[in-house]
Amino acid sequence: MIWLIGNKGMLGTELALRFEAQHIPYIGTDREVDITNPAALAAFATHQGTGVITWIVNCAAYTAVDKAEDAPAVCRRLNAIGPANIAAAARSIGARLLHISTDYVFNGTGNRPYREDDPTDPIGVYGLTKRDGERTVFENNDRSYIIRTAWLYGKHGNNFVHTMLRLMQERDTLLVVHDQRGSPTWAGDLAQTVLTLITTVDAGTVIPYGIYHYTNEGNITWFDFAQEIYTQGRRLGLLTTDCTINPCTSDEFPAKVKRPHYSVLDKTKIKTALGLEIPAWNVSLEAFLKLGEGKRKTV
Ligand SMILES: NC(=O)c1ccc[n+]([C@@H]2O[C@H](COP(=O)([O-])OP(=O)(O)OC[C@H]3O[C@@H](n4cnc5c(N)ncnc54)[C@H](OP(=O)(O)O)[C@@H]3O)[C@@H](O)[C@H]2O)c1
């Protein structure tokens, strides 16, 4: 059985939907089993009584990148100490761990897709604590997989697609940054990949433990992404008013934290290990919007 931690978050919700649809036994927890409390994790791991846990998937995290700058201790508890606790709990029951990390572990000054073994150099509190979380995971359970992803959007929670659809409907013009490059990634696709990794390992294929990168295919700027959201949103009837989108630089857009300018991840390792065909970012955006999921919850 899989223990899904953070089952109410954006990625956790997508995973729970897929576990249910594919009849994969799992049990989900969120804040009610606090990942910063090792005793609570240990008690749940050993006494929840509904089956033997063979995998823990951790989607819980502190994900408010800007707020993290003012709350480094809270962010560290969730992103570094929490994963250490989870990894230790997994080890104590002999379970494998699959943990999620981020492109923010890199400084974003690169000019070719980041590989898993490229040096990390986070430039903000969120990235730093996530990087430290990667280390604490492997220190506490060497039977661990970490998938780094980037630019996630999904049905549940605040994300760029929801925000853009709302603003495009409300405003005549929008400024969107044109100097940060990455790969928009539908949480549904990532959830399916997590599931594929677990079922592949459970079927007996040896997939080495370690770090893997996963995003949708292709890379663009936030401005390009906004333009595509607008084009598809108009075509699918999710947007009913005109909006002009103009490019700007990060310097023109006040933000608490510096964001990486280049966040593109090299996915060769996971594609080879799992034989994956990864959908292009714009194809997945269309699939997401056609499900009506862009409309369901606006922030
Ligand atoms: N979102 C992105 O663009 C992005 C990009 C790259 C990587 N990632 C990584 O992907 C993973 C999933 O991200 P996400 O966007 O799905 O996150 P999310 O929506 O913020 O979900 C995190 C979940 O963890 C819960 N949580 C908070 N504190 C907890 C605690 N002490 N104990 C147990 N659960 C707790 C949250 O509850 P509350 O909502 O009540 O706080 C929330 O349900 C994270 O590891 C994140 O770092 C995300």
The ligand as a Gaussian input file, in Angstrom:
#p B3LYP/6-31G(d) Opt

LIG

0 1
 N        3.809000      24.267000      -7.436000
 C        4.889000      24.323000      -8.217000
 O        4.976000      25.120000      -9.194000
 C        6.049000      23.399000      -7.956000
 C        7.167000      23.478000      -8.796000
 C        8.247000      22.619000      -8.558000
 C        8.182000      21.702000      -7.520000
 N        7.092000      21.673000      -6.705000
 C        7.087000      20.705000      -5.610000
 O        6.019000      19.787000      -5.856000
 C        5.510000      19.311000      -4.611000
 C        4.002000      19.465000      -4.595000
 O        3.711000      20.853000      -4.749000
 P        2.210000      21.393000      -4.704000
 O        2.200000      22.672000      -5.474000
 O        1.267000      20.281000      -5.032000
 O        2.104000      21.750000      -3.142000
 P        0.846000      22.287000      -2.324000
 O       -0.333000      22.414000      -3.235000
 O        1.301000      23.489000      -1.573000
 O        0.531000      21.089000      -1.324000
 C        1.276000      20.848000      -0.170000
 C        0.362000      20.196000       0.828000
 O        1.102000      19.948000       2.029000
 C        0.259000      20.306000       3.126000
 N        1.010000      20.580000       4.344000
 C        1.461000      21.775000       4.792000
 N        2.061000      21.649000       5.974000
 C        1.987000      20.332000       6.307000
 C        2.428000      19.577000       7.428000
 N        3.079000      20.150000       8.463000
 N        2.179000      18.251000       7.462000
 C        1.531000      17.654000       6.426000
 N        1.079000      18.318000       5.329000
 C        1.310000      19.648000       5.272000
 C       -0.424000      21.547000       2.608000
 O       -1.506000      21.939000       3.416000
 P       -1.952000      23.530000       3.400000
 O       -2.409000      23.805000       2.000000
 O       -3.037000      23.569000       4.413000
 O       -0.737000      24.308000       3.766000
 C       -0.823000      21.073000       1.213000
 O       -2.027000      20.326000       1.219000
 C        6.250000      20.087000      -3.521000
 O        7.315000      19.301000      -3.062000
 C        6.798000      21.294000      -4.257000
 O        7.958000      21.794000      -3.634000
 C        6.024000      22.479000      -6.905000

